[in-house]
Amino acid sequence: RIMPVRWSRYNPSYLEPEVKKELYEKPSEELTEEEREQMELKAVRPIKAAPPTLSSSVFTDPMISKFTNMMMKNGNKVLARSLMSQTLEAIKRKQLEKYHKAPENEKETIECNPYVIFHQALKNCQPIIGLSNITRGGKTYQVPVPLTDNRKRFLAMKWLITECRENKHRRTMMPEKLCQELLQAFNNEGPVIKKKHVLHKMAEANRAYAHFRWW
Amino acid sequence: QLERGCALHTAARDCQSSLSSQDVPAERPRAVFHTSESDPAKHTEQHEGRLYHIPLEEVKAVFPHGLPHRFQQQIQTFNEARVMVRRPALELLAYLKGSNLAHPAVRYVIYGERGTGKTMTLCHVVHYCSRQGWLVLHIPDAHLWVKNCKELLQSSYNKERLDQPLQASVWLKNFKTSNERFLQEIKTQRKYMWGKRESTEEGRPLGEVVEQGLARVRSASDAVGVVLRELKLQSPRGSFRLLVAVDGVNALWGRTTLRKEDKSPVSPEELTLVHNLRKMVRNDWSGGAIVTTLSQTGSLFKPSSAYTPQELLGREGFDTLDPFVPIPVPNYSPREFESCYSYYLERRWLQHEKAHTEDGKAELQFLSGSNPRQLDRLAGPL
């Protein structure tokens, strides 16, 4: 049997499901020409099944869902999602406690929104340049190479998760450790940021081989 | 949208009517749902849906145990303790205010679905009683006494029963913190022997019995039994009023998960703590009240959809508790939901940008079904 992993088995006439509420709430006068055509097409064409990750909730965030999927083990999405929500709550509690104890002038500097902290921490962990193995004349060289956005995000998330899984005490819970790591990454300190700097230094050291890259 | 408008309209009307009494001034529209009345005795229907403040020292003195875990975390995060005044609590307070203490103690059973606020109602009543100067006998969760017990000793007083030293000593410590002054005033009425050499004479203050229980952990359960007996005998005299507040009373008549050394199951009667507590919950004494809560969450061998007294207490428990006043606790009304939501907003607990919008609020109300626990869990990561 061929499972449709990378290429879709749907007939090309099938349309994607539309989840955004604002599009349906608009009265028909405000729609532009393309949108009007799209609505008419939806009346006749069949629609693909919506994937379980697609949600019409106002609180969904694609980065958080991607991170939850990467944390998931053996398909246990329920556990991964609860760990993620416990992490966000832990971050919020820590920051709020700091906020309430701080004097008035420092209160604006303390960031309490766990989503903002998460996004900023991920951005701080993303490497700018990566290394790739290229074999020339029998020897493999580590060549500095630019990374795409997707690859940068993936590496940042992967480093965070591996760091939390490996370098923690047996009795610490994952949300606690993740919360610590995210707060450290938000302040540009911690082991994940160090790993990023090590990668940058290696790329800088191997500058001479940059011309091996042909793409 | 209509009911939101209605809720705001009623809130605005109440705000205007309560401006005459010394409630929150109108320059802070968010604080409409707070009230400065921190004495539960003065809470009326006017305060329904509002949150009142308990000073932190009072929380430590009145509730050394008994508040739900999530609420304690909330107190620590927000640096303040705010409890919502709800209709079942107001009903109970009205009954307590009008009760005749010469008659036998009336039993009240607070029941409701999971996470609707039964324990918080109980804590509200306990706060009222401690403010009024009653002696509060608060058992935070009777389920903790029938499961997960590391040490079970054979009782020295009665060969068939089993003792639980750890749970008893923890309870005695918390009882001491909450009722310091009564322990000096109440005197024992007969001599009690603790083993062969130690004894407490007649006429000694009850504090000595508690100290004995804390010092000699082996006899802690017997100390608890003595305390309960003394309080029950002396309460009809009228020198103090006694409130017995038991959370999870259905544990006293269910099954336990404990086993004796020969792996035979233990039934609740064989535990000294449960045996003495059952005697306390019978209404053969006067001069106080018994307020209990049913709880499915900690209960053993009961389906998760069970919430009525009939299902959770079983036949034996229901017959023992039989003439009781049932107090149902529903989910949040739209007004209470508004109040809780604006409290979270004001305390910066809801940090997500979309949570401040109308859409976010409607989604929270739909997803939680106005259930307080679900709302709390949903608002955690947001």
Chai-1 contact restraints between the chains, C-beta under 6 A:
chainA,res_idxA,chainB,res_idxB,connection_type,confidence,min_distance_angstrom,max_distance_angstrom,comment,restraint_id
A,V58,B,K354,contact,1.0,0.0,6.0,A-B,restraint_1
A,V58,B,D359,contact,1.0,0.0,6.0,A-B,restraint_2
A,V58,B,G360,contact,1.0,0.0,6.0,A-B,restraint_3
A,V58,B,E363,contact,1.0,0.0,6.0,A-B,restraint_4
A,F59,B,H352,contact,1.0,0.0,6.0,A-B,restraint_5
A,F59,B,K354,contact,1.0,0.0,6.0,A-B,restraint_6
A,S85,B,P381,contact,1.0,0.0,6.0,A-B,restraint_7
A,L88,B,P381,contact,1.0,0.0,6.0,A-B,restraint_8
A,E89,B,G380,contact,1.0,0.0,6.0,A-B,restraint_9
A,E89,B,P381,contact,1.0,0.0,6.0,A-B,restraint_10
A,R93,B,T77,contact,1.0,0.0,6.0,A-B,restraint_11
A,L96,B,T77,contact,1.0,0.0,6.0,A-B,restraint_12
A,E97,B,T77,contact,1.0,0.0,6.0,A-B,restraint_13
A,H100,B,N79,contact,1.0,0.0,6.0,A-B,restraint_14
A,C112,B,R348,contact,1.0,0.0,6.0,A-B,restraint_15
A,C112,B,Q351,contact,1.0,0.0,6.0,A-B,restraint_16
A,N113,B,Q351,contact,1.0,0.0,6.0,A-B,restraint_17
